[in-house]
Amino acid sequence: MRKNLPSLSAEAMADNKVRREQYLSLLDSIPHKKKEGYFGSNSASWALYREPWVLIGGIRALLLQIAHPAIADGVHRYSNFQEDALDRGRRTFLAMAKIYFAEAEVARRTALQLHTIHSFIRGTYISKAGERKEYCANDPDLLLWVLATLVDTSFQVFDILEDGLNQKLKQQFYEETKVTARLMGIPEEHFPPTIDGFEHYFKKTVEQELKVDATSLQLAKAILNNRYSSKKLAERLAVGLLPPTLSEAFGLENTSNVQGKFARMHKRLKMLYKLIPAYFRYAPAWHQAHFRIAKGEGRRTKVLGRLYQWLSTKIHLPLSI
């Protein structure tokens, strides 16, 4: 659920018009296939995001996002985050699932809806250096940080579950992330061209831009005290995956005992992950995407694809499109 978006000044509306024209031009420049969408069955993005285990990094990604003072201010002012923090996370993951797995028209429409909503989210914040700055949620710097939290968290999760991605898959995924960036409204020249450059940007942002203040602490409390998981589990996942300086800033206990518990949990997760046959652990969105492509090509569709496609018309199916 989202709070009502505000009315904007004439100046802000004019700015939004320019931004929208630029964004539409950016969207039109992205190659795609109608049924496969912007990524497709041979993409590294489908190979990674078909794994629902990537969601164990969701708490980390959300905490990293709200540690940026502009994002914290926008979330605090314009969403019902404190009433249901994970609902915002669910909406984010649903939108990203559509962008990655839906056919091109749906992915484009989803991306455009996000851009439109973000254009109304404006305000001011105090930077880590103490400067008062204006922001719009569609600013490339803010969009880049949101995407960076998802990309880096994906790397972290696969380091746990599969001892890291092989270099070829990691490089392919990173190149595809540049497509995701353009879909979000981040110009290509604004995105780090290499993985090394991305890692440098991520480290620099953590050190120079992020700060945990009263607003972000209030939002973090909503994330960690959610109704869907235990506080202890949420804190353990956060401590195990967050940079130590941020764990400390959020007031999370980061002792050798806590790290030991995270390591044991990590070991159990990995064992469980390996026990489930790959095809059955893949997210509904991946099965639905393959169902759509097979049907469009006149090929026989698979049982899980048909099942998930049918279920998604009857109920709100997690990780579906």
Secondary structure in CASP SS format (residue, H / E / C, confidence):
PFRMAT SS
TARGET T0000
AUTHOR 0000-0000-0000
METHOD secondary structure of the structure
MODEL  1
M C 1.00
R E 1.00
K C 1.00
N C 1.00
L C 1.00
P C 1.00
S C 1.00
L C 1.00
S C 1.00
A H 1.00
E H 1.00
A H 1.00
M H 1.00
A H 1.00
D H 1.00
N H 1.00
K H 1.00
V H 1.00
R H 1.00
R H 1.00
E H 1.00
Q H 1.00
Y H 1.00
L H 1.00
S H 1.00
L H 1.00
L H 1.00
D H 1.00
S C 1.00
I C 1.00
P C 1.00
H C 1.00
K E 1.00
K C 1.00
K C 1.00
E C 1.00
G E 1.00
Y C 1.00
F C 1.00
G C 1.00
S C 1.00
N C 1.00
S C 1.00
A H 1.00
S H 1.00
W H 1.00
A H 1.00
L H 1.00
Y H 1.00
R C 1.00
E C 1.00
P H 1.00
W H 1.00
V H 1.00
L H 1.00
I H 1.00
G H 1.00
G H 1.00
I H 1.00
R H 1.00
A H 1.00
L H 1.00
L H 1.00
L H 1.00
Q H 1.00
I H 1.00
A C 1.00
H C 1.00
P H 1.00
A H 1.00
I H 1.00
A H 1.00
D H 1.00
G H 1.00
V H 1.00
H H 1.00
R H 1.00
Y H 1.00
S E 1.00
N C 1.00
F C 1.00
Q C 1.00
E C 1.00
D C 1.00
A H 1.00
L H 1.00
D H 1.00
R H 1.00
G H 1.00
R H 1.00
R H 1.00
T H 1.00
F H 1.00
L H 1.00
A H 1.00
M H 1.00
A H 1.00
K H 1.00
I H 1.00
Y H 1.00
F H 1.00
A C 1.00
E C 1.00
A H 1.00
E H 1.00
V H 1.00
A H 1.00
R H 1.00
R H 1.00
T H 1.00
A H 1.00
L H 1.00
Q H 1.00
L H 1.00
H H 1.00
T H 1.00
I H 1.00
H H 1.00
S H 1.00
F C 1.00
I C 1.00
R E 1.00
G E 1.00
T E 1.00
Y E 1.00
I E 1.00
S C 1.00
K C 1.00
A C 1.00
G C 1.00
E C 1.00
R E 1.00
K E 1.00
E E 1.00
Y E 1.00
C E 1.00
A C 1.00
N C 1.00
D C 1.00
P H 1.00
D H 1.00
L H 1.00
L H 1.00
L H 1.00
W H 1.00
V H 1.00
L H 1.00
A H 1.00
T H 1.00
L H 1.00
V H 1.00
D H 1.00
T H 1.00
S H 1.00
F H 1.00
Q H 1.00
V H 1.00
F H 1.00
D H 1.00
I H 1.00
L H 1.00
E C 1.00
D C 1.00
G C 1.00
L C 1.00
N C 1.00
Q H 1.00
K H 1.00
L H 1.00
K H 1.00
Q H 1.00
Q H 1.00
F H 1.00
Y H 1.00
E H 1.00
E H 1.00
T H 1.00
K H 1.00
V H 1.00
T H 1.00
A H 1.00
R H 1.00
L H 1.00
M H 1.00
G C 1.00
I C 1.00
P C 1.00
E H 1.00
E H 1.00
H H 1.00
F C 1.00
P C 1.00
P C 1.00
T C 1.00
I H 1.00
D H 1.00
G H 1.00
F H 1.00
E H 1.00
H H 1.00
Y H 1.00
F H 1.00
K H 1.00
K H 1.00
T H 1.00
V H 1.00
E H 1.00
Q H 1.00
E C 1.00
L C 1.00
K C 1.00
V C 1.00
D C 1.00
A H 1.00
T H 1.00
S H 1.00
L H 1.00
Q H 1.00
L H 1.00
A H 1.00
K H 1.00
A H 1.00
I H 1.00
L H 1.00
N C 1.00
N C 1.00
R C 1.00
Y C 1.00
S C 1.00
S C 1.00
K H 1.00
K H 1.00
L H 1.00
A H 1.00
E H 1.00
R H 1.00
L H 1.00
A H 1.00
V H 1.00
G H 1.00
L H 1.00
L C 1.00
P C 1.00
P H 1.00
T H 1.00
L H 1.00
S H 1.00
E H 1.00
A H 1.00
F C 1.00
G C 1.00
L C 1.00
E C 1.00
N C 1.00
T C 1.00
S H 1.00
N H 1.00
V H 1.00
Q H 1.00
G H 1.00
K H 1.00
F H 1.00
A H 1.00
R H 1.00
M H 1.00
H H 1.00
K H 1.00
R H 1.00
L H 1.00
K H 1.00
M H 1.00
L H 1.00
Y H 1.00
K H 1.00
L H 1.00
I C 1.00
P C 1.00
A H 1.00
Y H 1.00
F H 1.00
R H 1.00
Y C 1.00
A C 1.00
P H 1.00
A H 1.00
W H 1.00
H H 1.00
Q H 1.00
A H 1.00
H H 1.00
F H 1.00
R H 1.00
I H 1.00
A H 1.00
K H 1.00
G H 1.00
E C 1.00
G C 1.00
R C 1.00
R C 1.00
T C 1.00
K C 1.00
V H 1.00
L H 1.00
G H 1.00
R H 1.00
L H 1.00
Y H 1.00
Q H 1.00
W H 1.00
L H 1.00
S H 1.00
T H 1.00
K H 1.00
I C 1.00
H C 1.00
L C 1.00
P C 1.00
L C 1.00
S C 1.00
I C 1.00
END
